[in-house]
């Protein structure tokens, strides 16, 4: 299995339609997981500098495009969403300076939110730094939207310490969306061969461990994704705990993260997951196990082998015993 397919497993878990086990009424967190911004009313408020007719029309159009983009993302219409994103990019970069000023608060609170959400679609590299600066805001909703924007941009040049610092924030928006932004940026850095600084990675792991038992399920879900992105061996035991989470999506995210880390000790725990998910999710676990097995043996499975094993825990346990347990010398052996 190719590295790109392995990376896709983590994305697959995040793209599962709906979150049947998520708390009712928590639309904002589900939207953020799919890449949608939290709604907060983006029209520019009164008492701010005049926009001018051309800018006012453009910003109204951007606001409408943002809402349309949100709706297409929710419906899983990826091609339509890509077309809308391209339109947003053109309009946003046509007035980058004005939207940058808006994100800095020049046009009031609602203008600030519009600027932050819009800059997520800009191709200008400066947009990343503006969103990172927005993380200092006392407006918790604005910080959440800035984190979502950084997640969408997935810019490998993003400064990670401000995001890592928010993993232990006292407010829910930060604990939910900081690990999501972190995961996407770490994956982007991996694709361009830009490793994470060791100190930053250690601090990130400390913050993510604190989210494993967070009362908010979205914080736990996104923490699992971030741990998988970081691929730190010390995350294994915490991800095994998340395999027993009450929410199915969190269990699947933990399994995908364990596959990326590749610790052989956790393979059997992922096999047990086949008995702990609904029937329609068992193929997802099977695909994770297939990729996990290939990572452990260092080569692709034989043609048709994964299909033959299917969703049988016994078959995957037998593979593990034959190919990993017997080939691994006991501790202290030469």
NORQUI-V773848 format. One record per backbone hydrogen bond with DSSP energy under -1.0 kcal/mol. CO is the residue of the C=O (numbers start at 1). NH is the residue of the N-H. E is the energy in kcal/mol with one decimal. If there is no record, write none. Layout:
<<CO,NH,E> <CO,NH,E>>
//
This chain:
<<2,6,-1.8> <3,7,-2.5> <4,8,-1.6> <7,11,-1.2> <8,12,-2.8> <9,13,-1.8> <10,14,-1.3> <11,15,-1.1> <13,16,-1.0> <19,22,-2.3> <23,26,-1.2> <26,30,-1.3> <27,31,-2.7> <28,32,-2.2> <29,33,-2.0> <30,34,-1.3> <31,36,-4.3> <52,56,-2.7> <53,57,-2.4> <54,58,-2.1> <55,59,-3.0> <56,60,-2.0> <57,61,-2.1> <58,62,-2.7> <59,63,-2.6> <60,64,-2.0> <61,65,-2.6> <62,66,-2.6> <63,67,-1.8> <64,68,-2.3> <65,69,-3.0> <66,70,-2.4> <67,71,-2.1> <68,72,-2.4> <69,73,-2.3> <70,74,-2.3> <71,75,-1.7> <72,77,-2.6> <73,76,-1.4> <76,78,-1.4> <77,81,-2.4> <78,82,-2.2> <79,83,-1.8> <80,84,-2.3> <81,85,-2.5> <82,86,-1.9> <83,87,-1.8> <84,88,-2.6> <85,89,-2.4> <86,90,-1.8> <87,91,-2.3> <88,92,-3.1> <89,93,-2.5> <90,94,-1.3> <95,99,-2.3> <96,100,-2.6> <97,101,-2.1> <98,102,-2.2> <99,103,-2.6> <100,104,-1.1> <101,106,-2.3> <102,105,-2.0> <105,108,-1.3> <108,112,-2.1> <109,113,-2.1> <110,114,-2.2> <111,115,-2.7> <112,116,-2.2> <113,117,-2.4> <114,118,-2.7> <115,119,-2.3> <118,121,-2.1> <119,122,-1.1> <124,127,-1.6> <125,128,-1.2> <126,130,-1.8> <127,131,-2.2> <128,132,-2.3> <129,133,-2.3> <130,134,-1.7> <132,135,-1.1> <133,136,-1.9> <134,137,-1.7> <139,143,-2.2> <140,144,-2.1> <141,145,-2.3> <142,146,-2.5> <143,147,-2.3> <144,148,-2.2> <145,149,-2.4> <146,150,-2.3> <147,151,-2.1> <148,152,-2.4> <149,153,-2.4> <150,154,-2.2> <155,158,-2.2> <160,164,-2.8> <161,165,-2.5> <164,167,-1.4> <166,169,-1.6> <171,175,-1.6> <172,176,-2.4> <173,177,-2.4> <174,178,-2.5> <177,181,-2.5> <178,182,-2.7> <179,183,-2.5> <180,184,-1.8> <181,185,-2.3> <182,186,-2.7> <183,187,-2.3> <184,188,-2.0> <185,189,-2.4> <186,190,-2.1> <187,191,-1.9> <188,192,-1.2> <189,194,-3.2> <190,193,-1.1> <197,201,-2.6> <198,202,-2.5> <199,203,-2.3> <200,204,-2.4> <201,205,-2.4> <202,206,-2.0> <203,207,-2.1> <204,208,-2.7> <205,209,-2.6> <206,210,-1.2> <208,211,-1.4> <209,212,-1.1> <211,214,-1.6> <216,220,-1.5> <217,221,-2.5> <218,222,-2.5> <219,223,-1.9> <220,224,-2.1> <221,225,-1.7> <222,226,-2.3> <223,227,-2.5> <224,228,-2.1> <225,229,-2.2> <226,230,-2.3> <227,231,-1.7> <232,235,-2.2> <233,236,-1.8> <235,239,-2.3> <236,240,-2.2> <237,241,-1.4> <238,242,-1.5> <241,244,-1.6> <242,245,-1.6> <247,251,-1.7> <248,252,-2.5> <249,253,-2.3> <250,254,-2.4> <251,255,-2.1> <252,256,-2.4> <253,257,-2.1> <254,258,-2.3> <255,259,-2.0> <256,260,-1.7> <257,261,-1.9> <258,262,-2.7> <263,266,-1.6> <264,267,-1.1> <266,270,-1.7> <267,271,-2.1> <268,272,-1.8> <271,274,-1.9> <272,275,-1.6> <273,276,-2.0> <278,281,-1.6> <281,285,-1.5> <282,286,-2.6> <283,287,-2.2> <284,288,-2.0> <285,289,-2.8> <286,290,-2.5> <287,291,-2.1> <288,292,-2.7> <289,293,-3.0> <290,294,-2.0> <291,295,-2.1> <292,296,-2.3> <293,297,-2.3> <294,298,-1.4> <302,305,-2.5> <304,308,-2.1> <305,309,-2.2> <306,310,-2.4> <309,312,-2.0> <312,316,-1.8> <313,317,-2.6> <314,318,-2.3> <315,319,-2.1> <316,320,-2.1> <317,321,-2.3> <318,322,-2.5> <319,323,-2.5> <320,324,-2.3> <320,325,-2.2> <321,326,-1.7> <330,333,-2.3>>
//
